Amino acid sequence: MAQDQATIDQNHKKFIQQVVETELVWGLETEDGFATSSSMEYEDADVIAFWSDEASAAACAGEDWAEYTPASISLGEFLENWCIGMQEDGLLAGTNWDTDLTGTELEPLDLALEILDALKAKGKKIQLQGFASQEIFAEELKKAWEETEGE
């Protein structure tokens, strides 16, 4: 049974809270890459789904994704590499989808900024490879987002 919007919103909020706490993001992976799905909200868009814990990711490894296994991604790598790369590739991010593959779909840069805001609110710092601070990274993301909005 599909979730109602309040449940979807709550699951997204849980995603943000848990990835900030654990500094891990979970996806479903095979040797060919990570699991993707067609967007339910946007025509001609694909989504890579992510979860805030291994068990939730594993629960979705059925039917079309039966060959996939949960794989963790450090939060720093997710923000710096995944979110930017997905944005450049025109992919969306899905957060804490249920076993019906229903959940929030959003632009990767929006997700990255939301996570950075939550980290800032908690006073938490994470390791970033290409940026001196989370604040500088957030500013660069905002600039990149403004540039993509203008296209």
OpenMM code with the backbone's topology and positions (N, CA, C; nanometers):
from openmm import Vec3, app, unit

residues = "MET ALA GLN ASP GLN ALA THR ILE ASP GLN ASN HIS LYS LYS PHE ILE GLN GLN VAL VAL GLU THR GLU LEU VAL TRP GLY LEU GLU THR GLU ASP GLY PHE ALA THR SER SER SER MET GLU TYR GLU ASP ALA ASP VAL ILE ALA PHE TRP SER ASP GLU ALA SER ALA ALA ALA CYS ALA GLY GLU ASP TRP ALA GLU TYR THR PRO ALA SER ILE SER LEU GLY GLU PHE LEU GLU ASN TRP CYS ILE GLY MET GLN GLU ASP GLY LEU LEU ALA GLY THR ASN TRP ASP THR ASP LEU THR GLY THR GLU LEU GLU PRO LEU ASP LEU ALA LEU GLU ILE LEU ASP ALA LEU LYS ALA LYS GLY LYS LYS ILE GLN LEU GLN GLY PHE ALA SER GLN GLU ILE PHE ALA GLU GLU LEU LYS LYS ALA TRP GLU GLU THR GLU GLY GLU".split()
positions = [
    Vec3(0.0842, -0.1182, 0.0000),
    Vec3(0.0000, 0.0000, 0.0000),
    Vec3(0.0887, 0.1244, 0.0000),
    Vec3(0.0577, 0.2175, -0.0856),
    Vec3(0.1368, 0.3403, -0.0966),
    Vec3(0.1211, 0.4258, 0.0290),
    Vec3(0.2271, 0.4970, 0.0603),
    Vec3(0.2262, 0.5824, 0.1779),
    Vec3(0.1536, 0.7131, 0.1505),
    Vec3(0.1003, 0.7728, 0.2573),
    Vec3(0.0447, 0.9064, 0.2420),
    Vec3(0.1583, 1.0079, 0.2527),
    Vec3(0.1314, 1.1305, 0.2129),
    Vec3(0.2361, 1.2327, 0.2071),
    Vec3(0.2977, 1.2600, 0.3439),
    Vec3(0.2181, 1.2550, 0.4508),
    Vec3(0.2722, 1.2798, 0.5848),
    Vec3(0.3768, 1.1747, 0.6216),
    Vec3(0.3519, 1.0491, 0.5858),
    Vec3(0.4475, 0.9420, 0.6137),
    Vec3(0.5732, 0.9595, 0.5297),
    Vec3(0.5558, 0.9947, 0.4034),
    Vec3(0.6705, 1.0192, 0.3152),
    Vec3(0.7562, 1.1323, 0.3719),
    Vec3(0.6921, 1.2408, 0.4144),
    Vec3(0.7650, 1.3544, 0.4716),
    Vec3(0.8380, 1.3140, 0.5999),
    Vec3(0.7718, 1.2336, 0.6832),
    Vec3(0.8333, 1.1872, 0.8081),
    Vec3(0.9544, 1.0983, 0.7796),
    Vec3(0.9426, 1.0120, 0.6798),
    Vec3(1.0554, 0.9256, 0.6436),
    Vec3(1.1737, 1.0066, 0.5914),
    Vec3(1.1449, 1.1147, 0.5177),
    Vec3(1.2530, 1.2015, 0.4690),
    Vec3(1.3210, 1.2717, 0.5871),
    Vec3(1.2414, 1.3206, 0.6790),
    Vec3(1.2965, 1.3869, 0.7978),
    Vec3(1.3842, 1.2888, 0.8767),
    Vec3(1.3369, 1.1648, 0.8899),
    Vec3(1.4144, 1.0605, 0.9584),
    Vec3(1.5461, 1.0355, 0.8850),
    Vec3(1.5422, 1.0354, 0.7520),
    Vec3(1.6640, 1.0176, 0.6721),
    Vec3(1.7664, 1.1242, 0.7092),
    Vec3(1.7243, 1.2497, 0.7073),
    Vec3(1.8161, 1.3603, 0.7379),
    Vec3(1.8733, 1.3439, 0.8781),
    Vec3(1.7872, 1.3194, 0.9762),
    Vec3(1.8326, 1.3060, 1.1151),
    Vec3(1.9311, 1.1911, 1.1319),
    Vec3(1.8997, 1.0757, 1.0735),
    Vec3(1.9855, 0.9590, 1.0931),
    Vec3(2.1185, 0.9700, 1.0194),
    Vec3(2.1197, 1.0234, 0.8974),
    Vec3(2.2486, 1.0326, 0.8272),
    Vec3(2.3394, 1.1353, 0.8943),
    Vec3(2.2809, 1.2381, 0.9531),
    Vec3(2.3607, 1.3349, 1.0284),
    Vec3(2.4180, 1.2678, 1.1534),
    Vec3(2.3380, 1.1853, 1.2178),
    Vec3(2.3819, 1.1158, 1.3392),
    Vec3(2.4891, 1.0109, 1.3103),
    Vec3(2.4652, 0.9249, 1.2111),
    Vec3(2.5558, 0.8120, 1.1849),
    Vec3(2.6675, 0.8446, 1.0866),
    Vec3(2.6497, 0.9514, 1.0098),
    Vec3(2.7432, 0.9921, 0.9044),
    Vec3(2.7581, 0.8846, 0.7965),
    Vec3(2.6507, 0.8062, 0.7769),
    Vec3(2.6459, 0.7047, 0.6721),
    Vec3(2.5168, 0.7161, 0.5936),
    Vec3(2.5265, 0.6908, 0.4643),
    Vec3(2.4111, 0.6827, 0.3752),
    Vec3(2.4168, 0.5430, 0.3148),
    Vec3(2.3010, 0.4816, 0.2965),
    Vec3(2.2950, 0.3455, 0.2432),
    Vec3(2.2263, 0.3436, 0.1079),
    Vec3(2.2813, 0.2639, 0.0167),
    Vec3(2.2194, 0.2404, -0.1127),
    Vec3(2.2157, 0.0917, -0.1392),
    Vec3(2.1610, 0.0538, -0.2530),
    Vec3(2.1597, -0.0860, -0.2959),
    Vec3(2.2500, -0.0982, -0.4174),
    Vec3(2.3441, -0.1930, -0.4115),
    Vec3(2.4486, -0.2009, -0.5132),
    Vec3(2.4646, -0.3431, -0.5675),
    Vec3(2.4985, -0.3509, -0.6960),
    Vec3(2.5486, -0.4741, -0.7577),
    Vec3(2.6815, -0.4380, -0.8218),
    Vec3(2.7432, -0.5350, -0.8871),
    Vec3(2.8696, -0.5054, -0.9557),
    Vec3(2.8489, -0.4076, -1.0705),
    Vec3(2.7242, -0.3907, -1.1155),
    Vec3(2.6935, -0.2976, -1.2247),
    Vec3(2.6619, -0.1565, -1.1768),
    Vec3(2.6518, -0.1356, -1.0464),
    Vec3(2.6224, -0.0030, -0.9949),
    Vec3(2.5090, -0.0037, -0.8942),
    Vec3(2.4583, 0.1148, -0.8669),
    Vec3(2.3544, 0.1315, -0.7660),
    Vec3(2.2152, 0.1257, -0.8284),
    Vec3(2.1197, 0.0865, -0.7469),
    Vec3(1.9813, 0.0701, -0.7917),
    Vec3(1.9203, 0.2048, -0.8289),
    Vec3(1.8540, 0.2074, -0.9437),
    Vec3(1.7811, 0.3265, -0.9879),
    Vec3(1.6379, 0.2878, -1.0207),
    Vec3(1.5529, 0.3886, -1.0227),
    Vec3(1.4123, 0.3684, -1.0559),
    Vec3(1.3652, 0.4889, -1.1352),
    Vec3(1.2613, 0.4697, -1.2122),
    Vec3(1.1997, 0.5835, -1.2810),
    Vec3(1.1287, 0.6699, -1.1781),
    Vec3(1.1340, 0.7990, -1.1982),
    Vec3(1.0675, 0.8919, -1.1082),
    Vec3(0.9165, 0.8769, -1.1164),
    Vec3(0.8516, 0.8856, -1.0012),
    Vec3(0.7055, 0.8857, -0.9962),
    Vec3(0.6524, 1.0287, -1.0133),
    Vec3(0.7412, 1.1278, -0.9918),
    Vec3(0.6987, 1.2676, -0.9916),
    Vec3(0.7362, 1.3440, -1.1183),
    Vec3(0.8449, 1.3022, -1.1839),
    Vec3(0.8952, 1.3783, -1.2976),
    Vec3(0.9109, 1.2866, -1.4187),
    Vec3(0.8583, 1.3298, -1.5301),
    Vec3(0.8680, 1.2520, -1.6529),
    Vec3(1.0131, 1.2461, -1.6999),
    Vec3(1.0535, 1.1323, -1.7498),
    Vec3(1.1879, 1.1125, -1.8055),
    Vec3(1.3006, 1.1392, -1.7063),
    Vec3(1.2766, 1.1135, -1.5793),
    Vec3(1.3809, 1.1307, -1.4785),
    Vec3(1.4026, 0.9982, -1.4055),
    Vec3(1.5273, 0.9719, -1.3709),
    Vec3(1.5614, 0.8540, -1.2924),
    Vec3(1.6051, 0.8971, -1.1535),
    Vec3(1.5849, 0.8069, -1.0588),
    Vec3(1.6132, 0.8334, -0.9184),
    Vec3(1.7068, 0.7251, -0.8656),
    Vec3(1.8071, 0.7659, -0.7901),
    Vec3(1.8856, 0.6709, -0.7118),
    Vec3(1.8317, 0.6807, -0.5696),
    Vec3(1.7900, 0.5665, -0.5161),
    Vec3(1.7323, 0.5640, -0.3814),
    Vec3(1.8412, 0.5429, -0.2767),
    Vec3(1.8248, 0.6114, -0.1648),
    Vec3(1.9169, 0.6010, -0.0520),
    Vec3(1.8362, 0.5862, 0.0761),
    Vec3(1.8973, 0.5205, 0.1739),
    Vec3(1.8321, 0.4990, 0.3021),
    Vec3(1.9255, 0.5416, 0.4136),
    Vec3(1.8660, 0.5623, 0.5304),
    Vec3(1.9434, 0.6073, 0.6454),
    Vec3(1.9953, 0.4918, 0.7302),
    Vec3(1.9562, 0.3680, 0.6971),
    Vec3(2.0074, 0.2530, 0.7708),
    Vec3(2.0091, 0.1298, 0.6804),
    Vec3(2.0936, 0.0364, 0.7169),
    Vec3(2.1131, -0.0836, 0.6355),
    Vec3(1.9864, -0.1682, 0.6253),
    Vec3(1.9139, -0.1825, 0.7359),
    Vec3(1.7945, -0.2681, 0.7364),
    Vec3(1.6879, -0.2167, 0.6407),
    Vec3(1.6689, -0.0864, 0.6360),
    Vec3(1.5687, -0.0291, 0.5451),
    Vec3(1.6087, -0.0499, 0.3998),
    Vec3(1.7382, -0.0351, 0.3711),
    Vec3(1.7858, -0.0603, 0.2351),
    Vec3(1.7642, -0.2074, 0.1988),
    Vec3(1.8005, -0.2971, 0.2896),
    Vec3(1.7866, -0.4410, 0.2638),
    Vec3(1.6409, -0.4798, 0.2408),
    Vec3(1.5494, -0.4151, 0.3125),
    Vec3(1.4066, -0.4467, 0.2985),
    Vec3(1.3556, -0.4163, 0.1581),
    Vec3(1.4216, -0.3250, 0.0890),
    Vec3(1.3783, -0.2863, -0.0462),
    Vec3(1.4481, -0.3672, -0.1557),
    Vec3(1.5366, -0.4575, -0.1165),
    Vec3(1.6090, -0.5396, -0.2141),
    Vec3(1.5241, -0.6603, -0.2535),
    Vec3(1.4126, -0.6332, -0.3166),
    Vec3(1.3235, -0.7396, -0.3623),
    Vec3(1.2828, -0.7146, -0.5053),
    Vec3(1.2115, -0.8084, -0.5617),
    Vec3(1.1623, -0.8013, -0.6992),
    Vec3(1.2693, -0.7491, -0.7947),
    Vec3(1.2525, -0.6289, -0.8467),
    Vec3(1.3470, -0.5740, -0.9449),
    Vec3(1.4882, -0.5570, -0.8886),
    Vec3(1.4987, -0.5423, -0.7583),
    Vec3(1.6280, -0.5175, -0.6952),
    Vec3(1.6774, -0.6375, -0.6145),
    Vec3(1.6312, -0.7568, -0.6453),
    Vec3(1.6658, -0.8763, -0.5677),
    Vec3(1.8157, -0.9067, -0.5689),
    Vec3(1.8854, -0.8670, -0.6737),
    Vec3(2.0291, -0.8952, -0.6854),
    Vec3(2.1153, -0.7918, -0.6127),
    Vec3(2.0528, -0.6896, -0.5599),
    Vec3(2.1268, -0.5812, -0.4957),
    Vec3(2.1480, -0.6095, -0.3473),
    Vec3(2.2586, -0.5582, -0.2952),
    Vec3(2.2869, -0.5682, -0.1524),
    Vec3(2.3144, -0.4283, -0.0970),
    Vec3(2.2852, -0.4078, 0.0322),
    Vec3(2.3106, -0.2770, 0.0925),
    Vec3(2.4593, -0.2426, 0.0914),
    Vec3(2.4871, -0.1163, 0.0627),
    Vec3(2.6242, -0.0655, 0.0623),
    Vec3(2.6246, 0.0717, 0.1286),
    Vec3(2.7202, 0.0919, 0.2183),
    Vec3(2.7273, 0.2204, 0.2882),
    Vec3(2.8187, 0.3171, 0.2142),
    Vec3(2.7865, 0.4441, 0.2294),
    Vec3(2.8640, 0.5539, 0.1718),
    Vec3(2.8858, 0.6535, 0.2851),
    Vec3(3.0090, 0.6972, 0.3060),
    Vec3(3.0321, 0.7975, 0.4103),
    Vec3(2.9580, 0.9256, 0.3728),
    Vec3(2.9140, 0.9979, 0.4728),
    Vec3(2.8363, 1.1187, 0.4468),
    Vec3(2.9170, 1.2216, 0.3685),
    Vec3(3.0446, 1.2360, 0.4007),
    Vec3(3.1286, 1.3298, 0.3262),
    Vec3(3.1370, 1.2941, 0.1788),
    Vec3(3.1602, 1.1653, 0.1493),
    Vec3(3.1661, 1.1203, 0.0101),
    Vec3(3.0312, 1.1396, -0.0591),
    Vec3(2.9243, 1.1092, 0.0129),
    Vec3(2.7907, 1.1254, -0.0442),
    Vec3(2.7667, 1.2710, -0.0847),
    Vec3(2.8001, 1.3632, 0.0038),
    Vec3(2.7770, 1.5049, -0.0247),
    Vec3(2.8669, 1.5555, -0.1370),
    Vec3(2.9962, 1.5280, -0.1267),
    Vec3(3.0921, 1.5821, -0.2238),
    Vec3(3.0868, 1.5151, -0.3603),
    Vec3(3.0733, 1.3843, -0.3621),
    Vec3(3.0818, 1.3114, -0.4887),
    Vec3(2.9456, 1.2723, -0.5442),
    Vec3(2.8651, 1.2107, -0.4617),
    Vec3(2.7377, 1.1591, -0.5109),
    Vec3(2.6398, 1.2701, -0.5470),
    Vec3(2.6155, 1.3607, -0.4548),
    Vec3(2.5143, 1.4642, -0.4813),
    Vec3(2.5537, 1.5513, -0.6002),
    Vec3(2.6792, 1.5894, -0.6065),
    Vec3(2.7247, 1.6719, -0.7188),
    Vec3(2.7189, 1.5919, -0.8489),
    Vec3(2.7670, 1.4687, -0.8457),
    Vec3(2.7651, 1.3847, -0.9656),
    Vec3(2.6245, 1.3561, -1.0158),
    Vec3(2.5330, 1.3277, -0.9238),
    Vec3(2.3941, 1.3018, -0.9647),
    Vec3(2.3321, 1.4262, -1.0265),
    Vec3(2.3611, 1.5423, -0.9684),
    Vec3(2.3082, 1.6670, -1.0231),
    Vec3(2.3593, 1.6867, -1.1659),
    Vec3(2.4886, 1.6643, -1.1853),
    Vec3(2.5479, 1.6800, -1.3189),
    Vec3(2.4900, 1.5806, -1.4188),
    Vec3(2.4529, 1.4610, -1.3704),
    Vec3(2.3979, 1.3567, -1.4579),
    Vec3(2.2465, 1.3655, -1.4752),
    Vec3(2.1836, 1.4640, -1.4115),
    Vec3(2.0394, 1.4808, -1.4244),
    Vec3(1.9577, 1.3772, -1.3490),
    Vec3(2.0169, 1.3189, -1.2451),
    Vec3(1.9472, 1.2200, -1.1634),
    Vec3(1.8872, 1.2855, -1.0400),
    Vec3(1.7839, 1.2242, -0.9868),
    Vec3(1.7234, 1.2680, -0.8619),
    Vec3(1.7684, 1.1757, -0.7495),
    Vec3(1.7542, 1.2225, -0.6261),
    Vec3(1.7816, 1.1401, -0.5087),
    Vec3(1.6490, 1.1031, -0.4440),
    Vec3(1.6379, 0.9788, -0.4023),
    Vec3(1.5215, 0.9322, -0.3275),
    Vec3(1.5650, 0.9012, -0.1857),
    Vec3(1.4834, 0.9378, -0.0866),
    Vec3(1.5223, 0.9157, 0.0525),
    Vec3(1.4232, 0.8262, 0.1248),
    Vec3(1.4788, 0.7268, 0.1945),
    Vec3(1.4043, 0.6331, 0.2791),
    Vec3(1.2770, 0.5812, 0.2139),
    Vec3(1.2913, 0.5305, 0.0919),
    Vec3(1.1758, 0.4716, 0.0235),
    Vec3(1.1279, 0.3483, 0.0980),
    Vec3(0.9998, 0.3191, 0.0850),
    Vec3(0.9438, 0.1988, 0.1454),
    Vec3(0.9553, 0.0821, 0.0477),
    Vec3(0.9033, -0.0334, 0.0867),
    Vec3(0.9155, -0.1524, 0.0021),
    Vec3(0.8319, -0.1432, -0.1249),
    Vec3(0.7398, -0.0468, -0.1317),
    Vec3(0.6658, -0.0193, -0.2553),
    Vec3(0.7430, 0.0770, -0.3447),
    Vec3(0.8645, 0.1129, -0.3012),
    Vec3(0.9504, 0.2092, -0.3718),
    Vec3(0.8822, 0.3443, -0.3847),
    Vec3(0.8229, 0.3857, -0.2748),
    Vec3(0.7572, 0.5152, -0.2648),
    Vec3(0.8316, 0.5986, -0.1615),
    Vec3(0.8560, 0.7248, -0.1945),
    Vec3(0.9216, 0.8136, -0.0999),
    Vec3(0.9536, 0.9466, -0.1638),
    Vec3(1.0266, 1.0268, -0.0900),
    Vec3(1.0651, 1.1594, -0.1365),
    Vec3(1.1620, 1.1485, -0.2540),
    Vec3(1.1419, 1.2344, -0.3541),
    Vec3(1.2338, 1.2505, -0.4668),
    Vec3(1.2717, 1.3976, -0.4713),
    Vec3(1.4017, 1.4247, -0.4771),
    Vec3(1.4431, 1.5642, -0.4819),
    Vec3(1.5757, 1.5795, -0.5548),
    Vec3(1.6023, 1.7040, -0.5923),
    Vec3(1.7285, 1.7368, -0.6585),
    Vec3(1.8431, 1.7086, -0.5613),
    Vec3(1.9508, 1.6474, -0.6079),
    Vec3(2.0631, 1.6143, -0.5198),
    Vec3(2.1237, 1.7348, -0.4474),
    Vec3(2.1314, 1.8494, -0.5137),
    Vec3(2.1874, 1.9665, -0.4452),
    Vec3(2.0953, 2.0144, -0.3341),
    Vec3(1.9640, 2.0022, -0.3533),
    Vec3(1.8705, 2.0359, -0.2454),
    Vec3(1.8935, 1.9445, -0.1254),
    Vec3(1.9112, 1.8161, -0.1531),
    Vec3(1.9359, 1.7200, -0.0455),
    Vec3(2.0666, 1.7521, 0.0262),
    Vec3(2.1710, 1.7802, -0.0488),
    Vec3(2.3004, 1.8127, 0.0119),
    Vec3(2.2896, 1.9356, 0.1014),
    Vec3(2.2218, 2.0389, 0.0537),
    Vec3(2.2062, 2.1603, 0.1344),
    Vec3(2.1232, 2.1338, 0.2594),
    Vec3(2.0219, 2.0503, 0.2470),
    Vec3(1.9395, 2.0159, 0.3631),
    Vec3(2.0229, 1.9414, 0.4684),
    Vec3(2.1062, 1.8494, 0.4238),
    Vec3(2.1934, 1.7766, 0.5166),
    Vec3(2.2942, 1.8718, 0.5804),
    Vec3(2.3536, 1.9602, 0.5010),
    Vec3(2.4491, 2.0572, 0.5559),
    Vec3(2.3832, 2.1483, 0.6585),
    Vec3(2.2597, 2.1904, 0.6337),
    Vec3(2.1860, 2.2720, 0.7314),
    Vec3(2.1643, 2.1949, 0.8613),
    Vec3(2.1312, 2.0659, 0.8501),
    Vec3(2.1088, 1.9832, 0.9691),
    Vec3(2.2390, 1.9622, 1.0463),
    Vec3(2.3496, 1.9433, 0.9743),
    Vec3(2.4797, 1.9322, 1.0403),
    Vec3(2.5119, 2.0603, 1.1167),
    Vec3(2.4881, 2.1738, 1.0527),
    Vec3(2.5146, 2.3040, 1.1154),
    Vec3(2.4279, 2.3224, 1.2395),
    Vec3(2.3003, 2.2860, 1.2298),
    Vec3(2.2086, 2.3006, 1.3433),
    Vec3(2.2522, 2.2145, 1.4621),
    Vec3(2.3137, 2.1005, 1.4340),
    Vec3(2.3624, 2.0102, 1.5397),
    Vec3(2.5030, 2.0471, 1.5861),
    Vec3(2.5661, 2.1436, 1.5172),
    Vec3(2.7032, 2.1793, 1.5505),
    Vec3(2.8014, 2.0679, 1.5183),
    Vec3(2.7692, 1.9902, 1.4168),
    Vec3(2.8485, 1.8723, 1.3820),
    Vec3(2.9313, 1.8987, 1.2568),
    Vec3(3.0559, 1.8562, 1.2605),
    Vec3(3.1467, 1.8703, 1.1465),
    Vec3(3.1779, 1.7319, 1.0906),
    Vec3(3.1863, 1.7228, 0.9583),
    Vec3(3.2260, 1.5978, 0.8939),
    Vec3(3.3489, 1.6228, 0.8085),
    Vec3(3.4175, 1.5150, 0.7760),
    Vec3(3.5386, 1.5220, 0.6937),
    Vec3(3.5008, 1.5435, 0.5477),
    Vec3(3.5524, 1.6490, 0.4883),
    Vec3(3.5364, 1.6750, 0.3454),
    Vec3(3.6747, 1.6737, 0.2820),
    Vec3(3.6853, 1.6167, 0.1634),
    Vec3(3.8147, 1.6051, 0.0967),
    Vec3(3.8526, 1.7293, 0.0165),
    Vec3(3.7555, 1.7889, -0.0519),
    Vec3(3.7880, 1.8955, -0.1451),
    Vec3(3.7562, 2.0361, -0.0977),
    Vec3(3.7125, 2.0487, 0.0272),
    Vec3(3.6730, 2.1800, 0.0779),
    Vec3(3.7269, 2.1987, 0.2188),
    Vec3(3.7676, 2.3209, 0.2504),
    Vec3(3.8256, 2.3497, 0.3812),
    Vec3(3.7227, 2.3421, 0.4936),
    Vec3(3.5964, 2.3680, 0.4609),
    Vec3(3.4927, 2.3641, 0.5645),
    Vec3(3.3568, 2.3345, 0.5023),
    Vec3(3.2647, 2.2952, 0.5878),
    Vec3(3.1273, 2.2713, 0.5423),
    Vec3(3.0635, 2.4002, 0.4919),
    Vec3(3.0997, 2.5114, 0.5537),
    Vec3(3.0426, 2.6399, 0.5143),
    Vec3(3.0843, 2.6778, 0.3720),
    Vec3(3.2122, 2.6579, 0.3414),
    Vec3(3.2609, 2.6868, 0.2057),
    Vec3(3.1928, 2.5936, 0.1058),
    Vec3(3.1801, 2.4664, 0.1417),
    Vec3(3.1129, 2.3696, 0.0553),
    Vec3(2.9681, 2.4114, 0.0306),
    Vec3(2.8984, 2.4531, 0.1365),
    Vec3(2.7585, 2.4961, 0.1225),
    Vec3(2.7481, 2.6164, 0.0294),
    Vec3(2.8399, 2.7107, 0.0416),
    Vec3(2.8382, 2.8276, -0.0467),
    Vec3(2.8602, 2.7872, -0.1922),
    Vec3(2.9529, 2.6958, -0.2147),
    Vec3(2.9785, 2.6478, -0.3511),
    Vec3(2.8561, 2.5752, -0.4080),
    Vec3(2.7891, 2.4966, -0.3241),
    Vec3(2.6673, 2.4282, -0.3693),
    Vec3(2.5589, 2.5285, -0.4072),
    Vec3(2.5446, 2.6319, -0.3260),
    Vec3(2.4425, 2.7342, -0.3549),
    Vec3(2.4719, 2.8044, -0.4875),
    Vec3(2.5995, 2.8343, -0.5116),
    Vec3(2.6376, 2.8962, -0.6395),
    Vec3(2.6064, 2.8024, -0.7557),
    Vec3(2.6433, 2.6757, -0.7403),
    Vec3(2.6178, 2.5769, -0.8460),
    Vec3(2.4684, 2.5624, -0.8708),
    Vec3(2.3899, 2.5648, -0.7651),
    Vec3(2.2453, 2.5509, -0.7776),
    Vec3(2.1869, 2.6703, -0.8520),
    Vec3(2.2344, 2.7898, -0.8197),
    Vec3(2.1867, 2.9099, -0.8884),
    Vec3(2.2214, 2.9047, -1.0370),
    Vec3(2.3389, 2.8514, -1.0683),
    Vec3(2.3794, 2.8392, -1.2090),
    Vec3(2.2914, 2.7403, -1.2839),
    Vec3(2.2554, 2.6289, -1.2212),
    Vec3(2.1705, 2.5301, -1.2887),
    Vec3(2.0276, 2.5808, -1.3020),
    Vec3(1.9848, 2.6627, -1.2094),
    Vec3(1.8501, 2.7198, -1.2164),
    Vec3(1.8381, 2.8158, -1.3344),
    Vec3(1.9506, 2.8810, -1.3691),
    Vec3(1.9493, 2.9771, -1.4786),
    Vec3(1.9517, 2.9138, -1.6170),
    Vec3(1.9761, 2.7839, -1.6228),
    Vec3(1.9865, 2.7165, -1.7536),
    Vec3(1.8515, 2.6788, -1.8094),
] * unit.nanometer
topology = app.Topology()
chain = topology.addChain("A")
for resn in residues:
    res = topology.addResidue(resn, chain)
    for name in ("N", "CA", "C"):
        topology.addAtom(name, app.Element.getBySymbol(name[0]), res)
